Amino acid sequence: MSRQGAAGAEELIFYVNGRKIIEKNADPEQMLLSYLRKRLHLTGTKYGCGGGGCGACTVMISTYEPTSKKIRHYSANACLLPICSLYGVAVTTVEGVGSTKTRVHPVQERLAKCHGSQCGFCSPGMVMSIYTLLRNHPEPTSEQMIAALAGNLCRCTGYRPILDACKTFCKESVCCQRKANGKCCLDQEADLFDKEEQVSSRLFSTDEFQPLDPSQELIFPPELMRMAENQPKRTLVFHGERMTWISPVSLDELLDLKAAHPEAPLVVGNTCVGPEMKFRGVFHPIVIAPARIPDLNVVKRTDDGLTLGAACSLSLVKDILTNAMSEFPEEKTEVFSAVLKQLRTLGGEQIRNVASLGGNIISRKSTSDLNPVLAASNCMLNLASRGRKRQIALSDIFADGVGNNTITPEEILVSVHIPHSRKGEYVSAFRLAPRRENALPITNAGMRVLFEESTDIIKDLSIFYGGAISSTICAKQTCWTLIGRHWNEQMLDEACRLVLKEIAFPGSANCEKADYKKTLIVSFFYRFFLEVLQSLKATDPCQYPAIPMEYRSVLQDFQTKMPQSIQIYQAKSSQSPQDPVGRPIMHQSGIKHATGEAVYIDDLPSVDGELFLAVVTSSRAHAKIVSIDTSEALKGPGVFDIVTAHDVPATNEFYYSDDPEIIFARNKVLCVGQIVCAVVADTDVHAKQAAAKVKIEYEVLEPVILTIEEAIKHNSFFEPKRKLEQGNVDQAFETVDNIIEGEVHIGGQEHFYLETQSVLAVPKGEDKEMDVYVSTQHPAIIQEMVAASLGVPANRIMCHVKRVGGAFGGKLLKAGLLASVAAVAANKTSRAVRLILSRGDDMLITGGRHPCLGKYKVGFMNDGRIRAVDAKYYINGGCTPDESVLV
């Protein structure tokens, strides 16, 4: 299927925005996101989280299926797509959709003119999700539009204006429906302003929008069609610096590979292996990609159900089950309905488009939403190894509740059989997560009951829970005990007692989270009980009791609907057309946000000789640094130097209050995540690999103060203590009739700006002058901190801030520390240095909004007059005051 290059290397052929790409030395470890940004300089696709959770890196993937002769368009997260998986596909990024230099696409235009961007960092991903939906459905429903955006996070714009832009493409009306008086809510005047003022809700004019014309979109490259139809498939092998990627085309070849390399993972969507490699440092020297094997993509209907290939994407499974629901009688689709319910909220659209059914099962993640319901439904796994094929029940894998090794390393999951349900059989699935969509569940469950014919006597019962402990677990003792019981309240009471006794939480008996999960476990079964009771009531209204009205809300599913909202403002007829105050005006950079042309720090072009920085942070909360061993790190490929506190020319401590912010830890560390040293290398990958090899030996010291309550007890506070006093408060309290006092607790919070902390330090070549490009809310303090660390006047440091991709108060002092780290490295190496924190390092190093404790005491008279107030406000800034001083 592919050719051999001149040097014998495999050629990777794909298209990006209509441009043919031939990569002769494809690195299996490289993701599409870094390839787009670093190799093709297409910086519109943003790095947000790096794990498929935020959607900032969304692109559209287009493939051609020669059998059906159809082109498939789907959205995907570029941060999880290995470039080796893209052979023969077409990639469209936000730059390929439209630009100010050519033509702004209607999606980009409407997102900007409907005020759908603020910092603009998430906007290219939003555009690509909407654009992909419109390529498949030019007139989408509001439900399709909401589903398409479920995998995209926005941290500052708010979803109302983004959805306003989406509504302009929807085929049905998304108005709140006309009121009884015949007026729409958008037309009604509110009594919020004086009568002389007019109230307006017109935030944009649809008359200005250019129409959507599907005929003007990029076509699928004809060459890729010819390749798919005419070139015989053959195995693809790509060798990287550390990893080999093998993509076989037949099941026999796959079985041979798996027998030779039993520990090699199978990668289809890379939504499991990718995050493990990135965030947990798991390394696989050989990766097998079986997505092109026909046996693993089979879709087959049998007399007793559906057989789906293990490589089928979750989106494809969702479509297949949706079609089956409309073709079979309801009593046969109980399992389909339950699985479909979980698929609607499993991940986002970008994840479901690439994640495979088999990968979800084989990973055996406790947080899998599918495993509990598939196991409870008696789904069968078709396995194969060299010279052997067999079939086992998925429930057998989790029978012991520990995810035992029923499947051997040499075996491949070929397909999954999802059975029809039978008469008298009921299946349900449940999950609870921090967010409905695109979030891992706290706890989930799959439950099935089969009754004796025409009775409510339990013949068979299956209860599986996920998220409760480290693996999917079966409440088999509970199920066995309840067989033969009637489906009534006595059974419900016994079931709840038994299931709580059976599902133990080792080592966390007093944990609040364990108590919460226990509550969810019981709640899920209670809801299952009511759902089945309602179904029984529908079959025989006379025999079974009606569910009391106050309990029926339990049975109502949350419906995802297009939110309805309105924004109104004063429209003065006397206001000058040149006066912008109070009027809805498009963001000055709105179009550039939507086209990906807005330049953020990491989008800046490379500087000649530029180096990359990776920080090494403390793994101890309070410890003495005994030694720092950098010998192995210095041997790493591309490593240029290592920077420590000894390389800081001037001050290593910056005093914003009476306590310092420390750039590099010198003799001891004060917290987990404190920067100890930094590695400078030719690429960010080499810098991070070397940073992981730095060995630091610690002598652990006793923790001092960890909580606000401990600080109060030991009178341990950063100075100066700020006070506002008026009068003699103590004396006033002695004269009042009544006293009320209490406390208010507020936990900490991550700022979670989508653009991580980013710095580019460029030495100018004389007198330690330096240009510092930094994502910050406070350029002046950055200039001051960098100048202090280099020991130069502040006028030799030029601080550049064009725009910030979100901040929320999180890019002040810590941004200054990171800018100083980069500046010190640039000063030592006399080279430009770029520091772009990963999402994990950012959250580890920068802290967040600090936890607070407020204590109040109010004295007042019987007539309500307040005579005395004593209010104390404590903030836990941790080892340094940080931004608590500003608060």
N, C-alpha and C positions, 0 to 999 in steps of 0.2 A: 504493500500500500504506500510505502514511502521509499524515497531514493536514498542512496548512500552519498554523503558528501565527498569532496575531493580527498579529505584526510581520513576517510573511513567513518566519520561520525554520522549518527542518524540525523536527518534533517526534520525539524519540526515545522510544519506548514500550517498557517492559519491566517485569518484576515482581521485587521483592526480598523474600523471606520472606513472600510472599502479599500484599505491598503494591504497588499500582500506582505506577509512576514515570513521569512525563511530563517529559522534559528538553527545554526549548525552545532552549537554546543549548549543545548538546553540543560539547565540545572534543575534536577528533580525537586530540589528544596525551594526553588524560587516560586513565589506566588505571583499571580497575575497582577496584583496591586503594585508590588515593587517593580515588576517588569514595565508596567505602563508608566510609572512615575520616573524611574531611574533610567530605563533604556530608551523609551519612546518619548519621554518628557511630556506626557499627557497628565498634567497635574490636577485636572478637574476631578478625577476620582480620588477621594480623600481617605486618609488613614484616620479612623476614629478609635475603634476598640481592638481591631486586629483579630477578633474572634467570631465574627459573623453576627454580632448582637446589636449593632447600631444602624447598619444600612448606609453609612456614609460612602462606602466604596461600591455601591450597587452599579452593575453594568448589565447590558442585555447580551445574552448568548443566543445565537441562531444556529440551528443544525438542520441538515437535510436527511430525510429518511427515504432511501431509494425504493423501498418496498411500497410504501403508501404514496410516494412522490409528493410529500408534504414538507413544508418548512415549519419548524417549531421555534418560537421565540420564547425565552423565559429569562427572568431576572435572577441574578446570582450575586453573592458577595465576592468581590475580587480578592479579598484578603485570604480566602480559603481555597481559591482555585489554583492548583498547581499548573504551571504553563504546559507541562507535559500532557495534561488531560485535554488540551485544546486542539489536538491534531484534527484538521479538517473542519473547524468551526469558524464562525464569524463573530467577532466581538464588536459591540457598539458601546462607546463611552459617551459621556455628556458632550464632548467636543464633536462627535460625529452626528449628534442630534441637531445642533445649530450653534451659531456664534454671531457675534456682532460684526465680524468681518465678511460673513456670507449672508446668512438668513437666520434670524431668531425663530426658533420653532414655536408654534402656538402653546405648547406646554410650558416652555421657558417664559414666554411673554406673559401668560396668564398668572403663573406663579409670582412673577415680579409685580405685575400691575394690581394683583389682588392682595398685595402687601404680605406675601407668604415667606419673606426672608427677613432676618434681623442681623445675626452675625453672618449668616450665609453659608456656614460650613456644611450643614446638612443638605443644603438645597440641591446640589448635583445628584445626590442619591435619591432625593424625592423626585426629581425630574425623571430619572431613569426608571423608577418604579412605575410612575404614571405612564411614561412613554411606552414601556413594554406592555402594559395592560392595553393601551390604545392600539398597539400593533396587532394584538389578538382580538380586541373587542372595541372597534371604533366608537360605539355608543354604549359604554358600560353602564351597569346599574350602580346605584350608590353602594350596595353591598359589595360588589366586585371592587369598587374603588377603595373602600375601607380595608378590605382584605389585602389589596395590593400594597397598602402603606403600613400594614401591621408590622413589617420588619424594619421600619425606618423610625429612628428616634429624632426628635427635635427638642433642643434644650432651652431655647430662648424665644422663638417666634410664637409658640403656642399653636395648637392645631387648627384653631378656627379659621384664620386666613388661608392656611394651606388647603383646608377642605373647601373653603369658598372657591378657590381656583379649580379644585377637582369637580365641584358641582357644575361648573360651566360645560363640562364634557358629558355629563350624565344625561341619558335619554329621557328619564322620567322627571317629573317635577319634584324638587326637594324643598318646596315651600312648606311652611308649618301648617298649611291648609287654611283656607279662608274662614274667617270667623262668622258667627251668626249675623253680624251686622254687615257682612259683605266686604269687609276690609281686611286686607292682609296685614300681618303684624308690621311689615316693613312700611306700610302706608299710614299707620295710625300715629297720631301725634301724642306724645306723652306730656303730662303736666309737670315736666321737670324744669322748665325754664320759664322766664317771663313771656307773656303773650306776644311781646314785640319780637321775640326771637323765634326763628323757624327751627324745627327739629328735622334733621336729615339723617338718613341711614345709607345714603348712596356713597359707598366707599370706592367704587370703580364703575366704569362704563363699559358694558358688554359690547357696545357699538364699536369700540376701538379694537376689539380682538380680531385678529385674522382667523379665517376659518381653518378647521383641520382638514387637510387633504391627504388621505393615505397614499395617493398615487405619487406623492413627492418624496416618499421615504427612500432610504438607501435600499437597493435590491440585494438579495442574497447572491454572493459571487458565483457566476456560472462555472468557474473553474472548480469550485468545491463540489458542485453538483456532479460534474464530470468525474471527479476523483471518487466520489461516493458510488457512482453507478458503474464505472468502467474499470477502476483499478482493483485487482484482487486484494483482499485483506491479508495482511501478514503481521507477524508480531513486531511490535515497536519496542526498542530498548534504548534508553537514554542514560548515559553515565555522567554523574556530577562529581563534584569535588569529594563528597563523602557518601553519596547515595546513588543507587541504581534503580531506575524505574522500568518495569517490565509490563507491557500491555499485551497479553495473549489474545487470540481470536477464537480458540476452541476450548471446550470443556476438558478434553483429554490433556491438552497442553497445560491448562491451569492446574489440573490434578498432579501432573508431573512436577510442575514448579512448586506446588505446595508440599509435595513429598520431599523435594530437595531442600526447600527452605520453609519448614513448618512454622517458624516464628515470624515470617514475613507477613505483615498485615495486608488485607485486601482493602483497597481504597476505591470508592466509587464517587462519593460526594465530598470526601475529606472533612466532613463536619464533626467527626470524632477523632480521627488520627491527627488532623491538623492542629486543633487546639491543644491536644496532649503534647505534641512536639513543641509548640510555641510557648505554652504556659508552664508545662511541667518538665520540659527538657528531655522528654522521651525521644530517643533516636533509633531509627530503623535503617540499617545499611541497605536493605532491599525492600522495595515496595512493589506489590503486584496490583495492577489496575485491570479488573475483569469486565469493565462496563461494556465492551464491544462483543462479548460472547452471547450468541443468540439464546442459549439454554438458560441464561440468567436473566433474560428479558422476556420470557414467555408470559403470555396472558391466555389462560385456557379455562373454559367453562366445563364443568363436569356435572354429573347428575346430582351430586351432593354438595356442590359449592363452586368456589373459584380457586384456581391455582395461579399464583403470581410469582414471577421470577424475582430472585433476591435482589437483583440490580435495578428493579423498577423504582423510579423515584416516588416519594411520598405524594407528590402532586398527581402523578399518574394513577397511583392507587386510589387517591381521593376521587378522581374523575371516573374511574372504573366502578367504584362502589356507588357513586351517585347515580350512574346509569343503571346499575343493577337494582337499585332501590325502586326505580320506576318500572322495571320490567317484571319483577317477581312479586308474588303476594306478600303482604305484610308479615305473616307468620314465618316466612322463610328468610326475612331480612333483619331479624333482631341483632345478629352479630354484625352485619354490615352497618347498621345504624349506629351501634355503639362505637365501632372503630372509626366511623366517619366523624362522630362527635369529637373524638380526641384529635383527629387529623385537622379539624378546623382551627384549633388553637395551638397545635404543635409547632413551635418555632414561628417564623414568619414566612412569607411567600418565597423569599430568596433561599431559605434553608430547605423548605419542602421541595423546591424545584430540583435540588441536587442530591439531597440526602436519600439513601436507599432504604427500602423495607428491610432487607437482610441485615444491613449495617445496624439499624436500630435494634434489631433482635439480638444479633451476635455480640454487640458491645456489652449487653447485659447491664446497662447502667441502671442504677436504682431509680433514677429520675425519668426513665423511659415511660412515656404515656401509653405506648402501644403494648408493651409486654404484659402488663396485668390483664388487659381485656382480651388479648389474643390467647394468653394462657388459660384464662377462665373459660374461653369459648371452645376449648379443645382443638385449637389449630394445630396442624401437623407440619413438621419440618422435613423436607426432602433433602437428605445429606448424601454426599458422594466423596469418596477418596479413591486412590488408585486401586482398581480391582474390586471395589466394593460400593454398593449403594444401599441405603436403608432409610427408613422413615421412623421418626419419633415424635411424641407429643411435646409441644413447647412446654407444657406444664411440668414435664419430667425434669427439665433443666432447673426449675425453681422449687422442686418438691421438698428439698431439705431447708429451703429458706436461706441458703448460703451461696447460690449460684454455682453448684458443683460442676465438675468437668465432664459432663455427659458427652459433649462434643470434643473430639480429639483435635490436636493442632493440625493434623494432616487433612481433616475433613473440611469440605466446602458446603455451605448452605446454598443449594441450587434454587429451591423455590419454597413457597409457603402455601399451604392449602387452608383456605378460610371456609369453613363449612356453612351450609344453610342451617338456619334454626328450625326446630321442629314444633309441632303443635303442642302447646302447653309449656313452652320453653321461653324464658325471658332473660334478656342480657342488658346490662347497663354498665356505663363507664363514668368515672368521676375524676376530677382533678381540682386542686386549689393551688394557685400560684400568686406571687406578688402582683403580677399583671395578668390579664386574661390571655394575652398573646405574646409570643416571643419571650417567654420567661420559663425557666425550669420550675417544675411543680414543687411545692412543699410536701404534699402527699397526693397520691392518685390511687385509683382502685379500678378493678374489673370484677364484675359479679355476674353469676349465671345461676338460674334455678330451673329445674325441670320437674313438673308435677306428674303424679299418677294421672292417667287419663280421666278427664272430666272431674277432677277433685282439686283440693288445695293441699294435698299431702305431698311432702317433698320426696321426690324420687332420687334426685341428684342435685348437688349444690357445690359451687366453686366460688371461692373468695380469694382474690389476690390483691395485695397492696404493694405499691411502689413508693419510694421516698421515705418510708417509715424507718428502715435501717439501711445497711450498706448494699442490699440487694432486694430485688422483687421477692416477696415472701407469700407463701400460701398458708391460709388458716385451715389446714386440712383436718385437724382434730375437731375443730368447731363444725366443719362441714359434715364429718362422719357422725357426730353426735346428733345433729339436727335432722338427719335423714329419717323419714317416717313421721315427722311432726307436721301438724297443721300450720298453715301460714296465718298466724294470729298474734295477738299481743303477748301471749305467754311465750311463744317462740321468740319474739323480738327481744323480750327481757333476757331470756337465757342466751340468745346469740350475742348480745352486747357484752354480757358478763364473760362468756367463753372467749370471745375474740380478744378482749382486753387482757385476759389471763394468758392467752396463747402467744400473742405478739409482744415479746419482751423488748425493752430498750436497754441493752447492756450498758452499765456504767453511767446511766443518766436518769435514775429513778426520780431524782429531785429536780431535774432540769425543767425549766418552764417550757422550753421548746418541745420536750418530750410530752409534757402534759397537753400542749396544744395539739400535737400530732395524734395523741390518744383520743382527744375530742373529735378530731377530723375522722379518725377511723370509725368511731361509733356513729358519727353524723352521716357518713357515706352509707353505712349499712341501713341506717334509719330511712334515708331517702330511697334506697333500693326497696326496702320493705313497702313504703308508700307507693312507689311506682308500680310494683307488682300487684299490690292490692287494688290499685286503680284499674289495672288491666283485667284483673279477675272480676271486678265489679262490672266492667264493660261487657264481659262475656256472659255473666249471669247476675243481673241487677238485684234479683230477689234473694239470692243466697248469701251475698257478701255485703258487709256493712258499708255505708257511705263514709268517705273521709270527711271529718269535721271541717267546717269552713276555715277555721283558724289555722289548720295545718296545710291547706292546699297551696299556700304560697311556696312551700318547700318544693313543690313539683314544677314550679315555673322556671324554665331555663332563661338565662340572661341572653337577651337578644342584642346583637350588634346592629345599631341603627346609625344612620348619618346624623350627627349632632345638629341640633337647631339652635341658632344663636343670633343675636343682633347687636350691632354697635351703633350708637347714635351720638350725634354731636350738634353743636349750635351752628347754624348757617345764617350769618348776618347778611342781609341784603345790602347793607351799607359798607360792607368790607371790601377793600380794594382788591382787585384781581392779583395784584403783586404781593398781597399780604398772605403769607403761608400759615400763620398761626391758627391752630385749631382745624386745619383742613387736612383731609387724607391725601398725602402726597407720596408717590412711590419712592421707595428707598433709592438714594442716589446710585448705589451700587447694585440695586436689585437685579437688573438684567445680567450684570457680570457674575453675580452669585449664581443665577440660574443656568448660565452657560459654562460655568466652571472657569471663567477667565479672571475672577477675583483672586489676587495673589496673596497667599498666607506665607508665613515664614519658611515652611518646608517646601513651598512651591518655588522659592527663589532659585534661579539657575545656579549650577555649581560654579564655584570660584576655582581658578587655576590652582592646583596643588591642594585642594580642600581635603581635610581629614575629618574623621567622624569620632565622636566621643561616646563611651558607654561608662556609666558610673558603677562603682562597687559600693554597696551599702552594708550597714551593720546588720547582723542577724541576732544581735543581743540587745536587750533593752537598757542595761546599765552594766557596763563592764570596762575593764582596763585592757587596752590593746597591748598584748605581749609582743607580737611580731606580725609583719606583713610579708608573705612570701610571694613575690611576683615572677619568679624564675620561669615557671611553666607558661605563664601568660605571655611573657616576652618572646617565647619560642613560637607563638602562634603565627599563622600566615598573615601578612599585612600589618602586623603590630608595629607601630612607630615609636611609642613611648608610653610611660605611665606617670601620671601626675599625682602628687601627694601634697600634704600641707607644707612640706619643705620647699616646694616650688612656688609658693605664694610670695611675690616680691615684697609686699608690705604687710598689711593687716589681714589676718586670717579670721578676724572676728569683727562683726559689724554691730555697733550699738545703736539700736533704734529706741530703746528705753535703757534702764539700768542693767539689763541682762543681754548678753550677746547672741547674735545669730552666727553660727560657726560655719565657715565654708567647707573645710575639710577637718574631720576629726583627727586630733593629733595624738594624744596619749590615752584618752578614754572616749567611749561612746555613751551618749545620753539616751538614745532611743533606737528601736528597730527602724531601719530605713535611713539613718543618718549617713551622709556621704563620707566614706573613708578615703577613697582614691578614685581615679578615673583612668580608663585605657583609651589611648588614641591610636586609631588604625586607619587603613586606607578605605575600608567600607564599614557600614554600620553592622553588617553581619559578622565580620571579623572582629570588630571591637566588642560585640556582645559575647562572642565565643571566648575571647581572651579574658574578658571580665569574669566569666564563670570559673576561670582557672586560678584566679587570685585566691590565695589561702590566708586567712586571718586567724591568728590564735588569740583567744580572749581569756581573761581571768574575771570570772563573773563576780560582780559586786552585789551587795544586798539592795533590793529595790527600796527607794525612799518613800516617795509619795506617788500614788497612782490615781486616787480619786479626789473629788472636791471635798468629800466628807473627811478624808484623811488630812487634807491640807488645812481644813478648818480646825481639826483636832490638834494639829501640830503648829498652827499659826504660820504656815509656810506659804508665802505669797510673793509674787514679783513686785518689786518696788518701782515707782511710788504707788501707794494705795490712794485711790482717788475718792474724795469725799465731797459731798454737798451738804452743808449743815446750816440750819436756821433755827435759832432759839434753843431753849433747853428742853430737849425731847424727853429725857428721863423724868424731869419734873412734871411735864405735861401729862405723861402717862399715869402719874399718881392722882391726877384730878379728874380723869374721865370716868363716865358711867359704864362704858362697855369697851371691850377689846376683842378684836378678831385678828388671828394670825394663822399663817400657813406657809406652804412651800409650793414652788412651781419648778418642775424638772423638764429640761429640754435636752434630748440626746444629740450627739454629734451628727454631722451630715457631710457627705462627700460633695464637693463642688460639681464634679463631673461635667466640666466643659468638654465639648466634643473634640476640639483641637487641643492636644496635649501640650505641656510646657515645651516651648521651642525657642532655640537660640542659634544664631549664626554670628560668630565673632571673626572679624577680618582685620588683621594688623595692617597698618598703613605704611610701615617701614621705617619710621623715624620718630624719635622721642616718645616711644610707646603709644603713639596715637592709634586709635582703634575705632572701627565702625562696629556697632553691636546692633544686630537686627533681632528683635525679641518680641514675643507675644506677651504684652503686659498692659495693665491698666495704669501704671505709674512710671512713665519714662524717666522722670526726674530722679526717683530713688534708685532706679537701675543704674543710671549714670553715676550717681553718688557712690553706690556700692562697688561698682566695677573700678572706678577711679581709686577708691580706698584700697582695694585689694592689689592693684598694680602700683600704688604709690605715686600717682600722677595727679596733676590738677584736673578737675572735672571737665574743663574745656577741651581736653585732649580725647575725650570719649564722646563719640557721636552716637546717640541712641535713636534708632529708627523704629517707628511703629506705624505701619500702614493701616492694618486692621487686626482684630483679635477674634479668633473663632470660639467665642464664649469665654466667660471668666467667672462671673458671679462673686467677685471678691477673692478668687483663688489665684490671681496672677499679680500679686503685690510683692511682699517680702520674699517669698520662696522663689519667685521668678528672678529676683535680684541675686539670690544665692546661686541659682543655676547659671545665670548670666556670668557671674564671677567665676564659676568653675570653668566655663567655656573660655572666658577671657584669659584666665591663668594658663590654660592649655595652649591657647593661641599665642600667648606671650612666650611660653617656653619653646614651642616648636617653630615660631615665626611663620606659621602657616594658618590659613583660615580653618576654623574648627566649627563643625555643626553638631549640635546636641538636640536631638528630638527624642523625648522620653516615650517609652512604650506606655500603654495604658496602665499596666500593672505597676511599673516603676513610678509613674506619676502619682498614683493613689498611695503608694507606699511612702514616698518621699515628702509629698507636700502636705499631708494631713488633710484638714478640711475645716468646716465650720465647727467650732468647739462646743462640747457639751456645757450646758449652763445650769446653774441652780439659783433660784431666786427665793429669798425669804422676806416675808412681809408681816408687819404688825401695825394695826390701825386702831387708834383710840378715838371714840366718838361719844357724844352726849346722847341722852334719850331723845332729844328733839332732832337728831340726825346731824348735828354740827360735828365736823371732824376737828379734833384738837391736836392729835399727834400722829405722825407717820414715821415708821422706822422701816426702811427697805434696804436690803443687802442683795447685791448681784455678784455672783461668782462665776468666772469662766475658767475651764480647765484648758489652759494653753499648752499643757504638756511640759516639755523640757525648755521651751523658750516662749516668751510672750506672744510671738508671731503677730497675727492680726487682732488678737484680743485687745491690744492697746487701742486700736482704732475703734473697736466696738465700745 
